[in-house]
Amino acid sequence: MSSLKIEDLGGIQGDILLNGFPKKAQIFSFFTIRAAQAFCQNIQAVANSKIATGKDIKELREQISKLPKGQIIDLGNVQSTLQKGLNGLQNSAPSFVGGMQNEFERQQLGDPVFNGWNLNQNGGGPIDGVLLVAGINMNTVEAELQSVLKQLNIGGEVVVELFREVGTERASQPGHEHFGFNDGISHPQVFGINDSPSLNFKIDDVVQSTDNSNFVDPGVIVVGRQGDNTHIKPQWMNDGSFLVFRKLEQHVGKWNDFVINQWKNAGSNGPAQFGAQLMGRWQSGCPIFLQDQFDDSNLALRNDFVYGGFTAQGKCPLAAHIRKAHIRANFNASRIMRRGIPYGEDFQPGKPDVGRGLLFACYQSTIEDGYRFIQTAWANNRNFPSQNAGLDVTIGQGKATDPPAPFQIGTKSVNVNPINDFVTAKGGEYFFAPSMAVLKAGFNVGNVGARL
């Protein structure tokens, strides 16, 4: 397994590293392939003219770093991933091969039955892939998507868009998800990229540890690189990454009612502190481990802390979302690169508590070590990291037959319904984002094209 250098970014799709696409709007366009041979031919031209590489994103972010804070450049960025045709991976990528939409995987993830899922309800064929298009506004994104679809359909009906999921930054709270919390702070850094002398500008304002505790080997995220040591994949998959997509509906009204009605039982000093204890950060992003009494916005982007022990309660509850999902105790092989964006209008009291949430997306070299492990071994496990620590109330999911799960805060606890009241999975699937070399070759590597 080889290391990764800045110079290698040109061979990797652009949303995977360096915080991914700068965006305020995004479309996930799910498609089916009608003519496989023509698709393989046409994707070559798309890869050469439309798909952003890691090198492109590095250069774009360098330009953005020179702009006033909060501004990005009006440019549509495109990425292509596949779900179809990548056979022979039963041993190296079993979750991907089985797909998210099968009964075994549903039970493992704790998802609701599939007849309540939004994805692909309009029929038209299987989901073969998804185009990710992101930019400064929906007009830019839509225009770029139509240009790509037109290019893919040269010569006839090659691909058909089955449906799309649309996300936009919340105008009322930029950078915050619908529960009101600053999102996307705790990204891992990658050896060879984020510590490269060639990266001579700030990617973001997050305060990172001065040691290497937040660094991961590149192979944790990118296939075939140093650190990708489990579930060995075929060589043609090198420099690709697996994408997990989840449509997560957030029930903001239920969340608000819970923190308002239960904060006294939890021994908290108010709803805001109780919400921070459930999440692990205050709404500004301030870690409760660093300040547990009030929301200190000066600490909003701090990522330079550890919890002082695997099972040490301390100021941050063991079942707090950010602690369940990233325990900060030498489990860096299970890190993921999150690339989510909110969807839906802001919640209004008295209005239906549906139709808004997060289009969750993340990258990893191995689904079983990344997202799936975090969800099943940590978030859904009421006995992780210690007996009766509780479920992750944001993404954790128990069984209907389970008793209520106690959420421990110091010497007190609040019972949480094992069936998540606050977040409902409405759809999802596993995809693979190939390297630029594979796309530019029209999948004419490792006999992949013949299997599409």
Phi, psi and omega in degrees: 000132184262157175287178181236139180233160177308322182296343181275351186297334179295344180262002184241138179299149197284343184274357191275316184243176176052045178067006174070200183292130167294132187201149168236350178212150181205144172240130168260108183258106183271129187229161171242148182263123178266328183225098189296316183296317179294324177299314180298325177289314186287330180294336178297314179294321178297317180298322182283337187241338190239321188284127181282138176262169174301325177296317178300317183290323175302312181294322179294316180292329175295320176296317181296326181298342181265356180269163173303149184305134177094349180270146170228171185268141183285085183213132176273132179246139187237142172222147181238132176228157182237151170242340187263150161085352184268073185279173177074022183245019185302325181273326185269337180212063187298322180294319178298315182296316180289330181082159180285336186263053169230160191297319180298313181294321178303314181293321180296319181280342183082023183284156174290168179299151193286345181291353175262006183276146180278327191295132172064026179287342180272005176068204177100358179129171180287156174284113179262338180186176177219135172265130176255119180233126185225153180186197188280332178204170186290331178297315178298316183294314181297317180297320180292320178297315180297324178296318180292315180298322177297318181292323179291334184261018173298128179095006179132194180278097183264313175230152177233128175287119180281315181190174179218155171241133187241128178236148176219149173297141180286118182296328182286332180214077181305133179085357183249143176278181191289338173285349175104007186261140175300129189243153172080031181273320192267050175286142173288156171260154188245126176302136179092341180247293184290342177257013182283135174300337179288342178271081189260030176216164182274126176290318179205187183258011179294135179271112183261161177297148179282344175268195182260018187295336179260008179268146175235153171296146182302331181289352173290331182251321187249128183297138172083002179259169183308125181107348176272078192257349181247158178050063183301132184254165176300152185299328182296342180277353181305141180070012169262181178205146178276133178256128171255124177246134178220131171264112186246109179279128181257128179262087188294321179299316179295320178298312181299316179298319182296312183291328179288320185275340188247356187297326179292318178298331180278353183076018181276168181267003177165171180302322182296317180292320179297317176300320178294324178292323177293322184271325185098348174224150169288172185297330178292339188112350180303123180293132179293338177295329180269333179207106186259000184260330180205163181278105180263102183295342176293342180256012190301325186250029179277127176232017186254061180212158172230166187270359176081014179148149185302318183240016179286119183297301178057210182280336183257118180304148183297331182261008175302145187305310186290339178277323176296318186278340180207095190281353176057045180214061172063035172248040186292344177292347180253018178282154179225160173258110182274141182221040185282167176209141180294157171226155176088164180280159178299148179292138174239125179307136181089349178263165180303139183267047181220170172087015178215156179166215184233130167273093185280133176218141178210156181243145176197159179281337182217115183300321183295331178267342185258249186307312186297321179294315179301316183290311189275319185274335184247297187297319183275357187259106182292346180256020175244134003272002175213168184304127178059030175297326178115167175278154167289114188287346180271315182237353181291151182213125175258196178257153181300333181276353180286149172288165176305145181263123178287130173263110187276129172230100185063235180270357182250165177209156177233131180285138181239134178301130179297333173270115190304121179277343193254333181224129179239126175289124181251000179161165179171166177194162175259138180225169175232129177261102184291168175292164176297325180298319179293317179296316182291339176270003181063034181063018179275056178219141176055025180061027181290313183305324182293342183261356180288000000 
